[in-house]
């Protein structure tokens, strides 16, 4: 499929679905996904009625930014192989948070760089604990958000942040 382009699905059973977009054009990110005019970017939607004509729209954008996060101990020594988590501010529920979070691992210099991100505010957590998207893991991340560092992602800018890992 070319961008912009159209697509269609036939024989869709009535059920709940989520949309995952892959193989994006270079320099693009998914800005929004709407189903019949309602944003479902991080949510499931109900589809499948043959007689109901509904529209699924995927909006790509190229005005993103990126993040570079450095992790250090109290003595300013780099911390390799630690987990970096970015939580978008606009995640409204645990399910949305699980879909929207960005996870990476610091390199041998204690740094991690993201791919293109949607502009907006993110909460950044550095941790020694592996992150999983189980209900328990997401609940833990949601609670850690109060200890997170805020990071603003602006179009065309690489935002930088140095932090020490959160314990617990």
BELFENDA-V590879 format. One line per field, one symbol per residue. phi: phi as a letter, one per 40 degrees, with the letter a starting at -180 (. if undefined). psi: psi as a letter, one per 20 degrees, with the letter a starting at -180 (. if undefined). burial: # if it has 16 or more other ideal C-beta (glycine too) atoms within 10 Angstrom, else .. A space follows every 10 residues. Layout:
phi: ???
psi: ???
burial: ???
This chain:
phi: .cbcabaabb fcccacbbbb bbfccdgbbc cabbbfgbcb dbbcabbhcd cccbbbbbbb abccbabbbb bbcccgccbc gbcbbbbcdc ccaccccccc cbbabccccg bbbcccbcdi cbbbbbaccc bbccdccccc ccccdccccc accbdgbccb ababccch
psi: prpqrqrqqq lpqorpqqpp prlqqpjqro gqpqokjppk gjrrqprioh iooqpppppq qjkrarqppp pqahjkpqor krppppophj oirhghghhi qpprpqaijk qpprapqqqa pqppppqipq prkrhggggg ghhihhirpq pppqpjqopq pprqqpq.
burial: .......... ........#. ........## ..#.#....# ###.#.#... .....#.#.. ...##.#.## ##.....##. .#######.. #...###### ##.#.#...# ##.#.####. .######.#. #.....##.. ##.#...#.. #.#.....#. #.#.#...
